[in-house]
Amino acid sequence: MEYQLINNEEAKQYEFHVDGAIAKIEYIRAKDKIYLTHTEIPIGLEGKGIGTALVKKTLDDIREKDLTLIPLCPFVALFIKRNPAYKELVLKGINIA
């Protein structure tokens, strides 16, 4: 299924609105850097690939905006580890093992 990524700048989070619920990645933006701090998928939406799709679309948006990523959220870091093409977005010196 295709979900529309919403950058809710007021709430400082990327969102998918799915079946009346909100899946989100919270962030802190500082000039040309973005810190992804927390991913939250509502219980009823877990296990459906929504979190993975949300991370992918968020990282694609970060790439498009030419931001430098600091992935503080373990779920985002794991996604990048499994999808090394996104490592180029990560601030130099941060190791994603």
N, C-alpha and C positions, 0 to 999 in steps of 0.2 A: 504494500500500500504506500502511496505517496502522501507525505505530510508537508504542510507549509511551515517553513521556519519563520518565526516572529522574533525580532530583536526588540524586546520590551526594555528600552533604555531607562525608563522611569523606575522599573523594578530591578534593573541591572541583571537581566536574565534572558537567555534564549529560550523560546517556548515552542512546543507543539500543542495544539488544542485537539484532543482526541476524546470522542464520546463524552463530552461534558467535563473532562478532566484536563489538567495541565501537566505535561512532562516538561521539566526545565533543567537548564544548566545555568547556575548562578556565576556571575563574573564581576571582576573589578577591572576597570579600564583606567590606565594611566598613560596618557599621551599615545605613543605608538606601541604600547605593551598591553596585553590582556591576560589576566589571571583567571583561569577557569577553576572555581573553588569547590563546586558541589553539583552533582547530578542527582536529580530526584525523579523517579518514575512512580506514579501512583500504583498501589498494589494491584488493582484490577488490570493494569496494562503491562505488568512485568511478564517477561518471557515471550514477548511478541516481536522482539527486534526493534522496538520503538527507541530504546536507549541508544542502541548502536546507530540507528538512522539519525537521531538527534545529534549525536557527537559528530558524525560524518558531515552533516549539513552545517553545523556550527564551525567546524574546522575549514570547510570550503568557504564560508563567509569570512573567516579570519584571513584566509589566503587571499581572497578577493580584495579585502581592505588593506592588505600588505602590513598586517600587525605581527608583532613578535609575541609568541605564546609562552606562558609559564603555566604548565598544567599541574595544579595543586590537587585536583580531584583524581583519586586512584582509578576510577572508571575511565576517565579520559586518557590517563597515562597508559593504561592497559590497551586501549584502542590503538593508540599511536604505536605501541610496541608491536602489535599485531598487524599494523598497516604502516610500514616504515616510510612510505611516500610522504607522510605527514610530519616526519621528524625535522624536515627543513624549516618548519614553522617555529620550532622550539628554540628558545633563547640559547645561544651558544654557552656551553659549560654545564648545562643541565643534562644529566644522564638519565635516560629512560632505559632501565635494564630489561 
